[in-house]
Amino acid sequence: MKDKVVMIVGATGGIGKALTEKLASQGAKLVLASQNSDRLNHLSSQISDTDHIAVPTDITDPEQVQILMEKAVAEYGQLDALVNAAGAGILKQFNKIEPSDLDKMLDLNLKGSFYTCQAAINIMKDRKIGHICNVVGILGKHSMAMASAYCASKFGVVGFSKCMADEVKRYGIKFTLFYLGGIDSPFWDHAGLKVDRTKMLSPNTAAKAIVYALESDPQTVPMEINIQPESHLFF
Ligand SMILES: NC(=O)c1ccc[n+]([C@@H]2O[C@H](COP(=O)([O-])OP(=O)(O)OC[C@H]3O[C@@H](n4cnc5c(N)ncnc54)[C@H](OP(=O)(O)O)[C@@H]3O)[C@@H](O)[C@H]2O)c1
C-alpha cells in the first residue's frame, strides 16, 4: 500500500481507526475524515509520522463532501481508494422508530455514503483507476428483528453500490462490499440494543479484510467479502 492515496471516511470509528493504523504502518498516504474534529485531531496526532491530512466532514452534507474531495486532490493530486466506514445504528422495534430515527439512518448510512462514492468516482474516473470499499455490514443483505430502519439504509447502500459499480467498471473503478457481522466497536455504545460484545469480531479483523481487498491484483475484483463471528452465522 506504499504511497497509495486512501481516503478513510469514519476514520475515528472502531473499524476506521484500526484501518488507519494498519495503512499508516504500510506507508499509505491517508485522507482521514469524520465528523467530530476533536476525535479526528487526536487520531491525526497519533499518526504524526504518516503522510496524511485530516478533514472534519459531515458526510450528510454534500457540500462538505465536495470540499473533502477538493482537499484530497489539492494535497495529493489523485485518489486511489475510498473506504466508507462511517455510519451508525438505531436498533429498535419498527413501531418505536421515530421519523427522526429513519432520517438519521437514511441521511448518514445511505445518503452520506452515496455522496462520498459519487464525488470520489468523479476524481478517479479520469485516471481510469480506483477502488471503493463500502463497509455495509451483514444487515445489508440479511434481515434482523429491531433493524428495520438500519436495514433499509444498508440494503440501499448495496443497491446503489451495485448500480454505480456497473456504470464505472469501464473506468477501471472497482467496488468491494463488506458484509461483516458484529464488530466490537463504539457503534454498540449507541445502537440501543444489548448485545454480547465478547463474541464479536475485532475491528482489526475488519481492517485486515479491507487491506486484503485493497491489495488485490489490478485485474481482479473482490466484489463481496462476508465475515461472520463463529457464534452468529448468516448463510
Ligand atoms: N460495529 C459493527 O458491528 C458493524 C458491523 C458491520 C458493519 N458496520 C458498519 O461499519 C461502519 C463503521 O462502524 P464502526 O463499528 O466502526 O462504528 P463506530 O465505531 O461507531 O464509528 C462510526 C464512525 O462514523 C463517523 N461518523 C458518524 N457520523 C458521521 C457523519 N455525519 N459524517 C462523517 N462521519 C460520521 C464517526 O465519526 P465521529 O467520531 O466524528 O462521530 C466514526 O468515525 C458503519 O457503517 C457500520 O454500520 C458495523
The ligand as an SDF file (V2000), in Angstrom:
LIG
                    3D

 48 52  0  0  0  0  0  0  0  0999 V2000
  -19.7840   -2.4430   14.5670 N   0  0  0  0  0  0  0  0  0  0  0  0
  -20.4240   -3.3840   13.8890 C   0  0  0  0  0  0  0  0  0  0  0  0
  -20.8790   -4.3980   14.4380 O   0  0  0  0  0  0  0  0  0  0  0  0
  -20.5790   -3.2350   12.3990 C   0  0  0  0  0  0  0  0  0  0  0  0
  -20.8160   -4.4050   11.6510 C   0  0  0  0  0  0  0  0  0  0  0  0
  -20.9670   -4.2980   10.2880 C   0  0  0  0  0  0  0  0  0  0  0  0
  -20.9250   -3.0560    9.6750 C   0  0  0  0  0  0  0  0  0  0  0  0
  -20.7300   -1.9400   10.4240 N   0  0  0  0  0  0  0  0  0  0  0  0
  -20.7060   -0.6550    9.7250 C   0  0  0  0  0  0  0  0  0  0  0  0
  -19.3700   -0.2280    9.6500 O   0  0  0  0  0  0  0  0  0  0  0  0
  -19.3160    1.2040    9.6850 C   0  0  0  0  0  0  0  0  0  0  0  0
  -18.3730    1.6340   10.8030 C   0  0  0  0  0  0  0  0  0  0  0  0
  -18.8180    1.0510   12.0130 O   0  0  0  0  0  0  0  0  0  0  0  0
  -17.9620    1.1080   13.3690 P   0  0  0  0  0  0  0  0  0  0  0  0
  -18.2810   -0.1250   14.0870 O   0  0  0  0  0  0  0  0  0  0  0  0
  -16.5690    1.4650   13.0880 O   0  0  0  0  0  0  0  0  0  0  0  0
  -18.7280    2.3230   14.0860 O   0  0  0  0  0  0  0  0  0  0  0  0
  -18.1890    3.4650   15.1060 P   0  0  0  0  0  0  0  0  0  0  0  0
  -17.0320    2.9500   15.8820 O   0  0  0  0  0  0  0  0  0  0  0  0
  -19.3840    3.9580   15.8220 O   0  0  0  0  0  0  0  0  0  0  0  0
  -17.6440    4.6030   14.1070 O   0  0  0  0  0  0  0  0  0  0  0  0
  -18.5250    5.3770   13.3270 C   0  0  0  0  0  0  0  0  0  0  0  0
  -17.7230    6.3790   12.5220 C   0  0  0  0  0  0  0  0  0  0  0  0
  -18.6510    7.1240   11.7150 O   0  0  0  0  0  0  0  0  0  0  0  0
  -18.3310    8.5010   11.8430 C   0  0  0  0  0  0  0  0  0  0  0  0
  -19.4870    9.3530   11.6010 N   0  0  0  0  0  0  0  0  0  0  0  0
  -20.6760    9.3460   12.2550 C   0  0  0  0  0  0  0  0  0  0  0  0
  -21.4900   10.2980   11.7450 N   0  0  0  0  0  0  0  0  0  0  0  0
  -20.7780   10.9190   10.7590 C   0  0  0  0  0  0  0  0  0  0  0  0
  -21.0650   11.9780    9.8560 C   0  0  0  0  0  0  0  0  0  0  0  0
  -22.2690   12.5940    9.8380 N   0  0  0  0  0  0  0  0  0  0  0  0
  -20.1060   12.3630    8.9860 N   0  0  0  0  0  0  0  0  0  0  0  0
  -18.8960   11.7420    8.9790 C   0  0  0  0  0  0  0  0  0  0  0  0
  -18.5740   10.7320    9.7910 N   0  0  0  0  0  0  0  0  0  0  0  0
  -19.5080   10.3250   10.6670 C   0  0  0  0  0  0  0  0  0  0  0  0
  -17.8480    8.6340   13.2720 C   0  0  0  0  0  0  0  0  0  0  0  0
  -17.1370    9.8340   13.3890 O   0  0  0  0  0  0  0  0  0  0  0  0
  -17.2400   10.8270   14.6790 P   0  0  0  0  0  0  0  0  0  0  0  0
  -16.2850   10.2370   15.6540 O   0  0  0  0  0  0  0  0  0  0  0  0
  -16.8080   12.1090   14.1240 O   0  0  0  0  0  0  0  0  0  0  0  0
  -18.6760   10.8100   15.1170 O   0  0  0  0  0  0  0  0  0  0  0  0
  -16.9670    7.3990   13.3800 C   0  0  0  0  0  0  0  0  0  0  0  0
  -15.7160    7.6680   12.8080 O   0  0  0  0  0  0  0  0  0  0  0  0
  -20.7620    1.6740    9.8520 C   0  0  0  0  0  0  0  0  0  0  0  0
  -21.2900    1.9870    8.5850 O   0  0  0  0  0  0  0  0  0  0  0  0
  -21.4710    0.4510   10.4190 C   0  0  0  0  0  0  0  0  0  0  0  0
  -22.8290    0.4480   10.0460 O   0  0  0  0  0  0  0  0  0  0  0  0
  -20.5270   -2.0130   11.7690 C   0  0  0  0  0  0  0  0  0  0  0  0
  1  2  1  0
  2  3  2  0
  2  4  1  0
  4  5  1  0
  4 48  2  0
  5  6  2  0
  6  7  1  0
  7  8  2  0
  8  9  1  0
  8 48  1  0
  9 10  1  0
  9 46  1  0
 10 11  1  0
 11 12  1  0
 11 44  1  0
 12 13  1  0
 13 14  1  0
 14 15  2  0
 14 16  1  0
 14 17  1  0
 17 18  1  0
 18 19  2  0
 18 20  1  0
 18 21  1  0
 21 22  1  0
 22 23  1  0
 23 24  1  0
 23 42  1  0
 24 25  1  0
 25 26  1  0
 25 36  1  0
 26 27  1  0
 26 35  1  0
 27 28  2  0
 28 29  1  0
 29 30  1  0
 29 35  2  0
 30 31  1  0
 30 32  2  0
 32 33  1  0
 33 34  2  0
 34 35  1  0
 36 37  1  0
 36 42  1  0
 37 38  1  0
 38 39  2  0
 38 40  1  0
 38 41  1  0
 42 43  1  0
 44 45  1  0
 44 46  1  0
 46 47  1  0
M  CHG  2   8   1  16  -1
M  END
$$$$
